[in-house]
Amino acid sequence: MPTLDDLLKAIKASGKQPGSRIPVIGNLRRNRQTVDLDMVKLAFEYAQEAHRGQTRKSGGPYIEHCLATAITLAQMGMDQETIIAGLLHDVPEDTAFSLVDIEKNFGSEVATLVAGITKLGKIKYRGIERYSENLRKMFISMAQDIRTIVIKMADRLHNLETLQYLPAKKQRRIAEESLEIYAPIADRLGMGQIKGEIEDQSFPYVNPEAFEWMQREILPKVELKKEYIERVIKVLAKELADKKLKVVSISGRPKRIYSLYHKLLKAPYDRDVSKIYDLVAARVIVPSVADCYHVLGIVHQLWKPLRGRVKDFISQPKPNGYRSLHTTVFGPEGKIVEIQIRTPQMHAQAEYGIAAHWYYKEAGDRANWRRIGDRGHTLPKKLKWIEDLVSWQKEISDSQLYLTSLTLDAFGNRIFVFTPKGDVIDLPEAATPVDFAYHVHTFIGDHCAGARINNQLVSLDTALKSGDVCEIITDKNRKGPSRDWLRFAKTTAAKAKIRANAPRR
Ligand code: MN
């Protein structure tokens, strides 16, 4: 069971090295912001007093849960206010102590965070009809202060870790909700570590047969591949040392069980694990971006790459911010192996996502943050999509339409399409030039008469692909959009504007 001492240790550790949830990062320039340990102790004593006499279903004292949540936050390198709010997150909901009292003792910032979590409430998963409502709640609190969601994720993770003490029906409900709501949001925020843990913890409760099958049939094969990767790493480490390349770390990364299961179900894998090249990948962490490309060159001299399998997520990051180089090569003994190359900073972004922003937040990087709302909360500029979602929700009155398409927009795979000037537009998969046009400007959408993709004239229902350059041809005399476009428009915003602006027949 976690103790106050564990929390203090986690905070101190996060001051000089990243938390144990990401063990491989070297000495980075860290957020030097300090945490007042006496204040954390006070918050602990306050929470302990408030929850006195309450127990968890495990039989242990309730404070265990508060501590576990705060420890996760400390390991992620979150700031003092977030760690304290983690300790106090269940106080207003479950005890006689009020939010006003929390504000008096710990200040308005902590109180606002705790209020945000309390407002989010105990989301109860009641199937698809409440699904969108829960999502909306999450998005709104995210836009107010993104730290609320980070605390909620830490809270959920501990609830999942102690799920065995709950009755079977509740176990399943909480696990389903975690897979359908929490994991996708964690993914969209780039929190790979949290997303992975939430999925793997939920998996056995949601699909026990599949979990059992994975344990029995697949994991032994992962073990075999691990042994092979060890040999790959030895050869590669020696080669990099010979070439005098400084390496922060080099290790094997087994794919997580839930995401592996999902990949196995998809074509072309069809449950054949031998077709999955990244079952266990070799991961190389080097100090700089230039080093990453240097390592890639060395790897390709050593082993022949598979055609079309080099992925440069450094020059073209994924929509959630993920950056890394991936390549698949014919390794020792001619076996196929994936190698991932990144810097420590890219690694922190991949594991912590949004939380990495606190990790690295320094006085100078204010330019990358935007002030939103009247309380002066800040959000990294990259996360403008959260604000967009919230403002669309206010804009679009047909709430049923909004709710069903929100989920598609937010979690479908995203593609990047370029304007002729080189601006990047982030769209859902299979979006069309009409979606693109409305994304650029309502006027352009309303007056869209044709489109060119990569200089070729195409019909308006053509599906766009990542990397396409899209140019919209407008006709100023056009009376407005055509209702027929609803057949193929993909985004909520485009559909709503077509409905609103199409001339009546
Ligand atoms: Mn809780």
Boltz pocket constraint, residues with backbone or C-beta under 6 A from the ligand:
constraints:
  - pocket:
      binder: B
      contacts: [[A, 65], [A, 89], [A, 90], [A, 155]]
      max_distance: 6.0
